[in-house]
Amino acid sequence: MKVTIYTDGAARGNPDGPGGYGTVLQYVDQSGKLHEKELSQGYEKTTNNRMELMAAIAGLEALNRPCEVELFSDSQYLINAFNKGWLESWQKKNWIKSDRKPVLNVDLWKRLLAAAEPHRVTWNWVKGHDGHPENERCDRLATAAADAMR
């Protein structure tokens, strides 16, 4: 099955303010009908990067069988970690970056790797706040979830 996942994260008072994520999953069934599911959740104290990761995790964890996934995010932190080999390097170096500092959010990176493992995921960057309908929709979900935590 082919699934498209759009994601976004938001944090108010980043770091350590309220935050939230928004995720939209889409797939077309055999009859050609589009199916969509929205996911969002707020957190009391978080960062924007954690919410970007949670958006992708939520989308992938919602899948109940192995899928071919096109995942779109406006987070270069998320997309570059996969597409530029950062994650592979961090794991080889026991979660230490090239500047010899520890990788942040290791708990979520590990959870994301586990969530992605059964799927074939293509990681795509989309420019944020640039009129992309699904990215804007995810932004609204994420900011509403963050604002609900205030």
C-alpha positions as CSV (number, residue, x, y, z in Angstrom):
1,M,0.0,0.0,0.0
2,K,1.2,3.5,-0.8
3,V,0.7,6.1,1.9
4,T,1.5,9.8,2.0
5,I,2.3,11.4,5.3
6,Y,2.5,15.1,5.9
7,T,3.9,16.3,9.2
8,D,4.6,19.5,11.2
9,G,5.6,20.4,14.7
10,A,5.2,23.6,16.7
11,A,6.4,24.9,20.0
12,R,5.4,28.1,21.8
13,G,8.3,29.6,23.7
14,N,10.8,27.2,22.2
15,P,12.5,25.7,24.1
16,D,10.5,24.3,27.0
17,G,7.2,25.9,26.2
18,P,4.0,24.2,25.2
19,G,4.1,22.4,21.8
20,G,2.2,20.1,19.5
21,Y,2.4,18.2,16.3
22,G,0.1,17.7,13.4
23,T,0.1,14.8,11.0
24,V,-2.1,14.0,7.9
25,L,-2.1,10.5,6.4
26,Q,-3.5,9.9,2.9
27,Y,-4.0,6.9,0.8
28,V,-6.1,6.0,-2.2
29,D,-7.9,2.7,-2.1
30,Q,-8.4,0.3,-5.0
31,S,-11.6,2.0,-6.1
32,G,-9.7,5.4,-6.3
33,K,-11.3,6.9,-3.2
34,L,-9.0,9.1,-1.1
35,H,-8.8,8.3,2.6
36,E,-7.4,10.7,5.1
37,K,-6.6,10.7,8.8
38,E,-5.5,13.6,11.0
39,L,-3.5,13.1,14.1
40,S,-2.4,15.8,16.6
41,Q,-1.4,16.1,20.2
42,G,-0.1,18.8,22.6
43,Y,2.6,18.7,25.2
44,E,3.1,21.0,28.1
45,K,6.9,21.4,27.9
46,T,8.8,20.6,24.7
47,T,10.8,21.9,21.8
48,N,10.0,22.4,18.1
49,N,12.4,19.7,17.1
50,R,10.8,17.1,19.4
51,M,7.4,18.0,17.9
52,E,8.7,17.6,14.4
53,L,10.0,14.1,15.3
54,M,6.7,13.2,17.1
55,A,4.7,14.2,14.0
56,A,6.6,11.7,11.9
57,I,6.5,9.0,14.6
58,A,2.7,9.4,15.0
59,G,2.2,9.0,11.3
60,L,4.4,5.9,11.0
61,E,3.1,4.3,14.1
62,A,-0.5,4.7,12.8
63,L,0.2,2.3,9.9
64,N,-0.9,-1.2,10.7
65,R,1.0,-3.0,7.9
66,P,4.2,-2.4,5.9
67,C,3.7,0.4,3.4
68,E,5.5,2.4,0.8
69,V,5.5,5.8,2.4
70,E,6.2,9.3,1.1
71,L,6.7,11.5,4.1
72,F,6.8,15.3,3.8
73,S,8.1,17.6,6.5
74,D,9.3,21.2,6.6
75,S,11.9,20.2,9.2
76,Q,15.4,20.0,7.7
77,Y,16.5,18.5,11.0
78,L,14.3,15.5,10.4
79,I,14.7,15.1,6.7
80,N,18.5,15.7,6.6
81,A,19.0,13.2,9.4
82,F,17.9,10.5,6.9
83,N,18.8,11.9,3.6
84,K,22.3,13.1,4.5
85,G,23.3,10.1,6.6
86,W,23.4,11.8,9.9
87,L,21.4,9.1,11.7
88,E,23.7,6.4,10.4
89,S,26.8,8.3,11.6
90,W,25.3,9.1,15.0
91,Q,24.5,5.5,15.6
92,K,28.0,4.3,14.6
93,K,29.4,6.9,17.0
94,N,27.1,5.8,19.9
95,W,24.8,8.9,19.4
96,I,27.7,11.4,19.4
97,K,27.7,14.1,16.7
98,S,30.8,15.1,14.7
99,D,31.4,18.0,17.1
100,R,31.7,15.4,19.8
101,K,28.5,16.5,21.6
102,P,25.7,14.1,22.3
103,V,22.8,13.9,19.9
104,L,19.7,15.5,21.3
105,N,16.4,13.7,21.3
106,V,17.9,10.2,21.1
107,D,14.8,8.7,22.7
108,L,12.7,10.0,19.8
109,W,15.2,9.2,17.1
110,K,15.2,5.6,18.3
111,R,11.4,5.5,18.4
112,L,11.3,7.0,14.9
113,L,13.8,4.4,13.5
114,A,11.7,1.6,15.0
115,A,8.5,3.1,13.6
116,A,10.1,3.5,10.1
117,E,11.7,0.0,10.1
118,P,8.8,-2.0,8.6
119,H,8.2,0.5,5.8
120,R,9.9,1.8,2.7
121,V,10.1,5.5,3.5
122,T,11.1,8.3,1.2
123,W,11.9,11.4,3.2
124,N,10.9,14.7,1.5
125,W,11.5,18.3,2.5
126,V,8.8,20.9,1.7
127,K,9.3,24.6,2.4
128,G,7.2,25.6,5.4
129,H,4.7,28.5,5.3
130,D,4.9,28.5,1.5
131,G,1.3,27.7,0.7
132,H,1.6,23.9,0.5
133,P,-1.9,22.9,1.5
134,E,-1.1,19.8,3.5
135,N,1.8,21.4,5.2
136,E,-0.4,24.4,6.2
137,R,-3.0,22.0,7.4
138,C,-0.4,20.2,9.6
139,D,0.8,23.5,10.9
140,R,-2.8,24.4,11.9
141,L,-3.1,21.1,13.7
142,A,0.2,21.5,15.5
143,T,-0.3,25.1,16.6
144,A,-3.9,24.3,17.8
145,A,-2.5,21.4,19.8
146,A,0.2,23.6,21.3
147,D,-2.2,26.4,22.1
148,A,-4.5,24.0,23.9
149,M,-1.7,23.2,26.3
150,R,-1.4,26.9,27.5
